């Protein structure tokens, strides 16, 4: 599957996930905002005069990962020759959530500027957020060719 077919579904899924993360962050007064966390994690990679790049970079990385995951999901669904359904979405959400946890664990370990987040709650949140992400990708992918032709 070409990433161009996954572009719109990835935008929808990533945006839905991000809205959820911002809502949870606001209600719990904790930072579960993926783009902001990515900006904090990567800010040390930039020289002082380029630190302003970290914030848009966090957003870019977040949406780029969404595109990568949506492309993988669509390729898997295409290989199965069927439109993604709720069950497919749930599996994709669980797998991408667990993958996300592994990625975040690695980022937190290698970063000298690791943000303070309640790790267990954040990882639980990531599973829920990825279920929302995958539901957005699956629902939107049903509208995109080649999924239109599958029953």
TIRO-2110 file (N, C-alpha, C; in Angstrom, 1 decimal):
// TIRO-2110
0.8, -1.2, 0.0, N, 1, A
0.0, 0.0, 0.0, CA, 1, A
0.9, 1.2, 0.0, C, 1, A
0.5, 2.2, -0.8, N, 2, A
1.3, 3.4, -0.9, CA, 2, A
0.9, 4.3, 0.3, C, 2, A
1.9, 5.0, 0.8, N, 3, A
1.6, 6.0, 1.9, CA, 3, A
0.6, 7.0, 1.5, C, 3, A
0.5, 7.3, 0.2, N, 4, A
-0.5, 8.3, -0.3, CA, 4, A
-1.9, 7.9, 0.0, C, 4, A
-2.2, 6.6, 0.0, N, 5, A
-3.5, 6.1, 0.3, CA, 5, A
-3.8, 6.1, 1.8, C, 5, A
-2.7, 6.1, 2.6, N, 6, A
-2.9, 6.1, 4.0, CA, 6, A
-2.8, 7.5, 4.6, C, 6, A
-2.5, 8.5, 3.7, N, 7, A
-2.4, 9.9, 4.2, CA, 7, A
-3.6, 10.4, 4.9, C, 7, A
-4.7, 10.5, 4.3, N, 8, A
-5.9, 11.0, 4.9, CA, 8, A
-6.4, 10.2, 6.1, C, 8, A
-6.4, 8.8, 6.0, N, 9, A
-6.7, 8.1, 7.2, CA, 9, A
-5.8, 8.3, 8.4, C, 9, A
-4.5, 8.5, 8.1, N, 10, A
-3.5, 8.7, 9.2, CA, 10, A
-3.8, 10.1, 9.8, C, 10, A
-4.2, 11.1, 9.0, N, 11, A
-4.5, 12.4, 9.6, CA, 11, A
-5.7, 12.3, 10.5, C, 11, A
-6.7, 11.6, 10.1, N, 12, A
-7.9, 11.4, 10.9, CA, 12, A
-7.6, 10.7, 12.2, C, 12, A
-6.9, 9.5, 12.0, N, 13, A
-6.6, 8.7, 13.2, CA, 13, A
-5.7, 9.5, 14.2, C, 13, A
-4.7, 10.1, 13.7, N, 14, A
-3.7, 10.8, 14.6, CA, 14, A
-4.4, 12.0, 15.2, C, 14, A
-5.2, 12.7, 14.5, N, 15, A
-5.9, 13.8, 15.1, CA, 15, A
-6.9, 13.4, 16.2, C, 15, A
-7.6, 12.3, 15.9, N, 16, A
-8.5, 11.8, 17.0, CA, 16, A
-7.8, 11.4, 18.2, C, 16, A
-6.7, 10.7, 18.0, N, 17, A
-5.8, 10.3, 19.1, CA, 17, A
-5.3, 11.5, 19.9, C, 17, A
-4.9, 12.5, 19.2, N, 18, A
-4.3, 13.7, 19.8, CA, 18, A
-5.4, 14.4, 20.6, C, 18, A
-6.5, 14.6, 20.0, N, 19, A
-7.6, 15.2, 20.8, CA, 19, A
-7.9, 14.5, 22.1, C, 19, A
-8.0, 13.1, 22.0, N, 20, A
-8.2, 12.3, 23.2, CA, 20, A
-7.0, 12.6, 24.2, C, 20, A
-5.8, 12.6, 23.7, N, 21, A
-4.7, 12.8, 24.7, CA, 21, A
-4.7, 14.1, 25.3, C, 21, A
-5.1, 15.2, 24.6, N, 22, A
-5.1, 16.5, 25.1, CA, 22, A
-6.3, 16.6, 26.1, C, 22, A
-7.4, 15.9, 25.8, N, 23, A
-8.6, 15.9, 26.8, CA, 23, A
-8.2, 15.2, 28.1, C, 23, A
-7.6, 14.1, 28.0, N, 24, A
-7.2, 13.3, 29.2, CA, 24, A
-6.1, 14.2, 29.9, C, 24, A
-5.2, 14.8, 29.3, N, 25, A
-4.2, 15.6, 29.9, CA, 25, A
-4.8, 16.7, 30.7, C, 25, A
-5.8, 17.4, 30.1, N, 26, A
-6.5, 18.5, 30.8, CA, 26, A
-7.3, 18.0, 32.0, C, 26, A
-8.0, 16.9, 31.8, N, 27, A
-8.8, 16.4, 32.9, CA, 27, A
-8.0, 15.8, 34.1, C, 27, A
-6.9, 15.3, 33.8, N, 28, A
-6.0, 14.7, 34.9, CA, 28, A
-4.9, 15.6, 35.3, C, 28, A
-4.7, 16.7, 34.6, N, 29, A
-3.6, 17.6, 34.9, CA, 29, A
-2.3, 16.9, 34.8, C, 29, A
-2.1, 16.1, 33.8, N, 30, A
-0.9, 15.4, 33.5, CA, 30, A
-0.5, 15.6, 32.0, C, 30, A
0.7, 15.5, 31.7, N, 31, A
1.1, 15.7, 30.3, CA, 31, A
1.2, 14.4, 29.6, C, 31, A
0.1, 14.0, 28.9, N, 32, A
0.0, 12.9, 28.0, CA, 32, A
0.0, 13.3, 26.6, C, 32, A
0.4, 14.5, 26.3, N, 33, A
0.3, 15.1, 25.0, CA, 33, A
1.5, 14.6, 24.2, C, 33, A
1.3, 13.7, 23.3, N, 34, A
2.4, 13.1, 22.5, CA, 34, A
3.3, 14.1, 21.8, C, 34, A
2.8, 15.1, 21.1, N, 35, A
3.6, 16.1, 20.4, CA, 35, A
4.5, 16.9, 21.3, C, 35, A
3.9, 17.3, 22.5, N, 36, A
4.6, 18.1, 23.5, CA, 36, A
5.7, 17.2, 24.1, C, 36, A
5.4, 16.0, 24.4, N, 37, A
6.4, 15.1, 25.0, CA, 37, A
7.6, 14.8, 24.0, C, 37, A
7.3, 14.6, 22.7, N, 38, A
8.3, 14.5, 21.7, CA, 38, A
9.2, 15.7, 21.6, C, 38, A
8.6, 16.9, 21.7, N, 39, A
9.3, 18.1, 21.7, CA, 39, A
10.3, 18.2, 22.9, C, 39, A
9.8, 17.8, 24.1, N, 40, A
10.6, 17.9, 25.3, CA, 40, A
11.8, 16.9, 25.1, C, 40, A
11.5, 15.7, 24.6, N, 41, A
12.5, 14.6, 24.5, CA, 41, A
13.6, 15.0, 23.5, C, 41, A
13.2, 15.7, 22.5, N, 42, A
14.2, 16.0, 21.4, CA, 42, A
14.9, 17.4, 21.5, C, 42, A
14.4, 18.2, 22.4, N, 43, A
14.9, 19.6, 22.5, CA, 43, A
16.4, 19.6, 22.7, C, 43, A
17.0, 18.6, 23.4, N, 44, A
18.4, 18.6, 23.7, CA, 44, A
19.3, 18.3, 22.4, C, 44, A
18.6, 17.8, 21.4, N, 45, A
19.3, 17.5, 20.1, CA, 45, A
19.6, 18.8, 19.3, C, 45, A
19.0, 19.9, 19.7, N, 46, A
19.1, 21.1, 19.0, CA, 46, A
20.0, 22.1, 19.7, C, 46, A
20.8, 22.8, 18.9, N, 47, A
21.6, 23.9, 19.5, CA, 47, A
20.7, 24.9, 20.1, C, 47, A
21.2, 25.7, 21.0, N, 48, A
20.3, 26.7, 21.7, CA, 48, A
19.5, 27.6, 20.8, C, 48, A
20.1, 28.0, 19.7, N, 49, A
19.4, 29.0, 18.8, CA, 49, A
18.4, 28.3, 17.9, C, 49, A
18.4, 26.9, 18.0, N, 50, A
17.4, 26.2, 17.1, CA, 50, A
16.4, 25.4, 18.0, C, 50, A
16.3, 25.7, 19.3, N, 51, A
15.4, 25.0, 20.1, CA, 51, A
13.9, 25.1, 19.7, C, 51, A
13.7, 26.3, 19.0, N, 52, A
12.3, 26.5, 18.6, CA, 52, A
11.8, 25.5, 17.6, C, 52, A
12.7, 24.7, 17.0, N, 53, A
12.3, 23.6, 16.1, CA, 53, A
11.7, 22.4, 16.8, C, 53, A
12.0, 22.3, 18.1, N, 54, A
11.5, 21.1, 18.8, CA, 54, A
10.0, 21.0, 18.8, C, 54, A
9.3, 22.1, 19.0, N, 55, A
7.9, 22.0, 19.1, CA, 55, A
7.2, 21.6, 17.8, C, 55, A
7.5, 22.3, 16.7, N, 56, A
6.9, 21.8, 15.4, CA, 56, A
7.5, 20.4, 15.0, C, 56, A
8.7, 20.1, 15.4, N, 57, A
9.3, 18.8, 15.2, CA, 57, A
8.5, 17.7, 15.9, C, 57, A
8.1, 18.0, 17.1, N, 58, A
7.3, 17.0, 17.9, CA, 58, A
6.0, 16.7, 17.2, C, 58, A
5.3, 17.7, 16.7, N, 59, A
4.1, 17.5, 15.9, CA, 59, A
4.4, 16.7, 14.6, C, 59, A
5.5, 17.1, 13.9, N, 60, A
5.8, 16.4, 12.7, CA, 60, A
6.1, 14.9, 12.9, C, 60, A
6.9, 14.6, 14.0, N, 61, A
7.2, 13.2, 14.3, CA, 61, A
5.9, 12.4, 14.7, C, 61, A
5.0, 13.1, 15.4, N, 62, A
3.8, 12.4, 15.8, CA, 62, A
3.0, 12.0, 14.6, C, 62, A
2.8, 13.0, 13.7, N, 63, A
2.0, 12.7, 12.5, CA, 63, A
2.7, 11.8, 11.5, C, 63, A
4.1, 11.8, 11.4, N, 64, A
4.8, 10.9, 10.6, CA, 64, A
4.7, 9.5, 11.1, C, 64, A
4.7, 9.3, 12.4, N, 65, A
4.5, 7.9, 12.9, CA, 65, A
3.1, 7.5, 12.7, C, 65, A
2.2, 8.4, 12.7, N, 66, A
0.8, 8.0, 12.4, CA, 66, A
0.7, 7.5, 11.0, C, 66, A
1.4, 8.2, 10.0, N, 67, A
1.4, 7.8, 8.6, CA, 67, A
2.0, 6.5, 8.5, C, 67, A
3.1, 6.2, 9.2, N, 68, A
3.8, 4.9, 9.0, CA, 68, A
2.9, 3.8, 9.5, C, 68, A
2.3, 4.0, 10.7, N, 69, A
1.4, 3.0, 11.2, CA, 69, A
0.2, 2.7, 10.4, C, 69, A
-0.4, 3.8, 9.9, N, 70, A
-1.6, 3.7, 9.0, CA, 70, A
-1.2, 2.9, 7.7, C, 70, A
0.0, 3.2, 7.2, N, 71, A
0.4, 2.5, 6.0, CA, 71, A
0.6, 1.0, 6.2, C, 71, A
1.1, 0.6, 7.4, N, 72, A
1.3, -0.8, 7.8, CA, 72, A
-0.1, -1.4, 7.9, C, 72, A
-1.0, -0.7, 8.6, N, 73, A
-2.4, -1.3, 8.8, CA, 73, A
-3.0, -1.5, 7.5, C, 73, A
-3.0, -0.6, 6.6, N, 74, A
-3.6, -0.7, 5.3, CA, 74, A
-3.0, -1.8, 4.5, C, 74, A
-1.7, -2.0, 4.5, N, 75, A
-1.1, -3.1, 3.8, CA, 75, A
-1.6, -4.4, 4.3, C, 75, A
-1.7, -4.5, 5.6, N, 76, A
-2.2, -5.8, 6.3, CA, 76, A
-3.6, -6.0, 5.8, C, 76, A
-4.5, -5.0, 5.9, N, 77, A
-5.9, -5.2, 5.5, CA, 77, A
-6.0, -5.5, 4.0, C, 77, A
-5.2, -4.9, 3.2, N, 78, A
-5.2, -5.2, 1.8, CA, 78, A
-4.8, -6.6, 1.5, C, 78, A
-3.8, -7.1, 2.2, N, 79, A
-3.3, -8.5, 2.0, CA, 79, A
-4.5, -9.5, 2.4, C, 79, A
-5.3, -9.1, 3.3, N, 80, A
-6.5, -9.9, 3.7, CA, 80, A
-7.6, -9.8, 2.8, C, 80, A
-7.6, -8.8, 1.9, N, 81, A
-8.6, -8.5, 0.8, CA, 81, A
-10.0, -8.3, 1.5, C, 81, A
-10.0, -7.4, 2.4, N, 82, A
-11.2, -7.0, 3.1, CA, 82, A
-11.2, -5.6, 3.6, C, 82, A
-12.3, -5.1, 3.8, N, 83, A
-12.4, -3.8, 4.4, CA, 83, A
-12.1, -3.9, 5.9, C, 83, A
-11.4, -3.0, 6.5, N, 84, A
-11.1, -3.1, 7.9, CA, 84, A
-12.4, -3.0, 8.7, C, 84, A
-12.6, -3.8, 9.7, N, 85, A
-13.8, -3.8, 10.6, CA, 85, A
-13.4, -3.5, 12.0, C, 85, A
-14.4, -3.5, 12.9, N, 86, A
-14.1, -3.2, 14.3, CA, 86, A
-13.1, -4.2, 14.9, C, 86, A
-13.2, -5.4, 14.6, N, 87, A
-12.2, -6.4, 15.1, CA, 87, A
-10.8, -6.1, 14.6, C, 87, A
-10.7, -5.8, 13.3, N, 88, A
-9.4, -5.5, 12.8, CA, 88, A
-8.8, -4.2, 13.4, C, 88, A
-9.7, -3.3, 13.7, N, 89, A
-9.3, -2.0, 14.3, CA, 89, A
-8.8, -2.2, 15.7, C, 89, A
-9.5, -3.1, 16.4, N, 90, A
-9.1, -3.4, 17.8, CA, 90, A
-7.7, -4.0, 17.9, C, 90, A
-7.5, -5.0, 17.0, N, 91, A
-6.2, -5.7, 17.0, CA, 91, A
-5.1, -4.7, 16.6, C, 91, A
-5.4, -3.9, 15.6, N, 92, A
-4.4, -2.9, 15.2, CA, 92, A
-4.1, -1.9, 16.3, C, 92, A
-5.1, -1.5, 17.0, N, 93, A
-5.0, -0.6, 18.1, CA, 93, A
-4.1, -1.2, 19.2, C, 93, A
-4.4, -2.4, 19.5, N, 94, A
-3.6, -3.1, 20.6, CA, 94, A
-2.2, -3.2, 20.2, C, 94, A
-1.9, -3.7, 19.0, N, 95, A
-0.6, -3.9, 18.5, CA, 95, A
0.2, -2.6, 18.4, C, 95, A
-0.5, -1.6, 17.8, N, 96, A
0.2, -0.3, 17.7, CA, 96, A
0.4, 0.4, 19.1, C, 96, A
-0.5, 0.1, 20.0, N, 97, A
-0.3, 0.6, 21.4, CA, 97, A
0.9, 0.0, 22.1, C, 97, A
1.0, -1.3, 21.9, N, 98, A
2.2, -2.0, 22.5, CA, 98, A
3.5, -1.6, 21.8, C, 98, A
3.4, -1.4, 20.5, N, 99, A
4.6, -0.9, 19.8, CA, 99, A
4.9, 0.5, 20.2, C, 99, A
3.9, 1.4, 20.4, N, 100, A
4.1, 2.7, 20.9, CA, 100, A
4.8, 2.7, 22.3, C, 100, A
4.3, 1.8, 23.2, N, 101, A
4.9, 1.7, 24.5, CA, 101, A
6.4, 1.4, 24.4, C, 101, A
6.8, 0.5, 23.5, N, 102, A
8.2, 0.1, 23.3, CA, 102, A
9.0, 1.3, 22.8, C, 102, A
8.4, 2.0, 21.9, N, 103, A
9.1, 3.2, 21.3, CA, 103, A
9.3, 4.3, 22.4, C, 103, A
8.2, 4.5, 23.2, N, 104, A
8.3, 5.5, 24.3, CA, 104, A
9.3, 5.1, 25.3, C, 104, A
9.3, 3.8, 25.7, N, 105, A
10.3, 3.4, 26.7, CA, 105, A
11.7, 3.7, 26.2, C, 105, A
12.0, 3.4, 24.9, N, 106, A
13.3, 3.7, 24.4, CA, 106, A
13.6, 5.2, 24.4, C, 106, A
12.6, 6.0, 24.0, N, 107, A
12.9, 7.4, 24.0, CA, 107, A
13.1, 7.9, 25.4, C, 107, A
12.4, 7.5, 26.4, N, 108, A
12.6, 7.9, 27.7, CA, 108, A
14.0, 7.5, 28.3, C, 108, A
14.4, 6.3, 27.9, N, 109, A
15.7, 5.9, 28.3, CA, 109, A
16.9, 6.6, 27.7, C, 109, A
16.8, 6.9, 26.4, N, 110, A
17.9, 7.5, 25.7, CA, 110, A
18.0, 9.0, 25.8, C, 110, A
16.9, 9.7, 26.3, N, 111, A
16.9, 11.1, 26.3, CA, 111, A
17.5, 11.6, 27.6, C, 111, A
18.3, 12.6, 27.5, N, 112, A
18.8, 13.3, 28.7, CA, 112, A
17.8, 14.2, 29.3, C, 112, A
16.8, 14.6, 28.5, N, 113, A
15.8, 15.5, 29.0, CA, 113, A
14.4, 14.8, 29.1, C, 113, A
14.4, 13.7, 29.8, N, 114, A
13.1, 12.9, 29.8, CA, 114, A
12.1, 13.6, 30.7, C, 114, A
10.9, 13.8, 30.1, N, 115, A
9.9, 14.5, 30.9, CA, 115, A
9.3, 13.6, 32.0, C, 115, A
8.8, 14.3, 33.0, N, 116, A
8.3, 13.6, 34.2, CA, 116, A
6.8, 13.2, 33.9, C, 116, A
6.6, 11.9, 33.7, N, 117, A
5.2, 11.4, 33.4, CA, 117, A
5.0, 10.2, 34.3, C, 117, A
3.8, 10.0, 34.8, N, 118, A
3.5, 8.8, 35.5, CA, 118, A
3.5, 7.6, 34.5, C, 118, A
4.6, 6.9, 34.4, N, 119, A
4.8, 5.9, 33.4, CA, 119, A
3.7, 4.9, 33.2, C, 119, A
3.2, 4.2, 34.3, N, 120, A
2.2, 3.2, 34.2, CA, 120, A
0.9, 3.8, 33.6, C, 120, A
0.5, 4.9, 34.2, N, 121, A
-0.7, 5.6, 33.7, CA, 121, A
-0.6, 6.0, 32.2, C, 121, A
0.6, 6.5, 31.9, N, 122, A
0.8, 6.9, 30.5, CA, 122, A
0.8, 5.8, 29.6, C, 122, A
1.4, 4.7, 29.9, N, 123, A
1.3, 3.5, 29.0, CA, 123, A
-0.1, 2.9, 28.9, C, 123, A
-0.9, 3.0, 30.0, N, 124, A
-2.3, 2.6, 29.9, CA, 124, A
-3.0, 3.5, 28.9, C, 124, A
-2.7, 4.8, 29.1, N, 125, A
-3.3, 5.8, 28.2, CA, 125, A
-3.0, 5.5, 26.8, C, 125, A
-1.7, 5.2, 26.5, N, 126, A
-1.3, 4.9, 25.1, CA, 126, A
-2.1, 3.8, 24.5, C, 126, A
-2.4, 2.8, 25.2, N, 127, A
-3.2, 1.7, 24.6, CA, 127, A
-4.6, 2.3, 24.2, C, 127, A
-5.3, 3.0, 25.1, N, 128, A
-6.6, 3.6, 24.7, CA, 128, A
-6.4, 4.5, 23.6, C, 128, A
-5.4, 5.4, 23.6, N, 129, A
-5.2, 6.4, 22.5, CA, 129, A
-5.0, 5.7, 21.2, C, 129, A
-4.3, 4.5, 21.2, N, 130, A
-4.0, 3.8, 19.9, CA, 130, A
-5.3, 3.1, 19.4, C, 130, A
-6.1, 2.7, 20.4, N, 131, A
-7.4, 2.1, 19.9, CA, 131, A
-8.2, 3.2, 19.2, C, 131, A
-8.2, 4.4, 19.7, N, 132, A
-8.9, 5.5, 19.0, CA, 132, A
-8.2, 5.8, 17.7, C, 132, A
-6.9, 5.8, 17.7, N, 133, A
-6.2, 6.1, 16.4, CA, 133, A
-6.6, 5.0, 15.4, C, 133, A
-6.5, 3.7, 15.7, N, 134, A
-6.8, 2.7, 14.8, CA, 134, A
-8.2, 2.7, 14.3, C, 134, A
-9.1, 3.1, 15.2, N, 135, A
-10.5, 3.2, 14.8, CA, 135, A
-10.7, 4.3, 13.7, C, 135, A
-10.0, 5.4, 13.9, N, 136, A
-10.1, 6.5, 12.9, CA, 136, A
-9.5, 6.1, 11.6, C, 136, A
-8.4, 5.4, 11.7, N, 137, A
-7.7, 4.9, 10.4, CA, 137, A
-8.6, 3.9, 9.7, C, 137, A
-9.2, 2.9, 10.5, N, 138, A
-10.0, 1.9, 9.9, CA, 138, A
-11.2, 2.5, 9.2, C, 138, A
-11.9, 3.3, 10.0, N, 139, A
-13.2, 3.9, 9.4, CA, 139, A
-12.9, 4.7, 8.2, C, 139, A
-11.8, 5.5, 8.2, N, 140, A
-11.5, 6.4, 7.1, CA, 140, A
-10.9, 5.5, 5.9, C, 140, A
-10.2, 4.5, 6.2, N, 141, A
-9.7, 3.6, 5.2, CA, 141, A
-10.8, 2.9, 4.4, C, 141, A
-11.9, 2.7, 5.0, N, 142, A
-13.0, 2.0, 4.3, CA, 142, A
-13.5, 2.9, 3.1, C, 142, A
-13.2, 4.1, 3.2, N, 143, A
-13.6, 5.0, 2.1, CA, 143, A
-12.6, 5.1, 1.0, C, 143, A
-11.4, 4.6, 1.2, N, 144, A
-10.3, 4.8, 0.3, CA, 144, A
-10.1, 3.5, -0.5, C, 144, A
-9.9, 3.7, -1.8, N, 145, A
-9.6, 2.6, -2.7, CA, 145, A
-8.2, 2.0, -2.2, C, 145, A
-8.0, 0.7, -2.2, N, 146, A
-8.8, -0.3, -2.9, CA, 146, A
-9.8, -1.0, -1.9, C, 146, A
-10.0, -0.4, -0.8, N, 147, A
-10.9, -1.0, 0.2, CA, 147, A
-12.4, -0.9, -0.2, C, 147, A
-12.7, 0.0, -1.2, N, 148, A
-14.1, 0.2, -1.6, CA, 148, A
-14.6, -1.1, -2.3, C, 148, A
-13.7, -1.9, -2.9, N, 149, A
-14.2, -3.0, -3.7, CA, 149, A
-14.4, -4.3, -2.8, C, 149, A
-13.9, -4.3, -1.6, N, 150, A
-14.0, -5.5, -0.8, CA, 150, A
-15.3, -5.5, 0.0, C, 150, A
-15.8, -6.6, 0.2, N, 151, A
-17.1, -6.7, 0.9, CA, 151, A
-16.9, -6.7, 2.4, C, 151, A
END
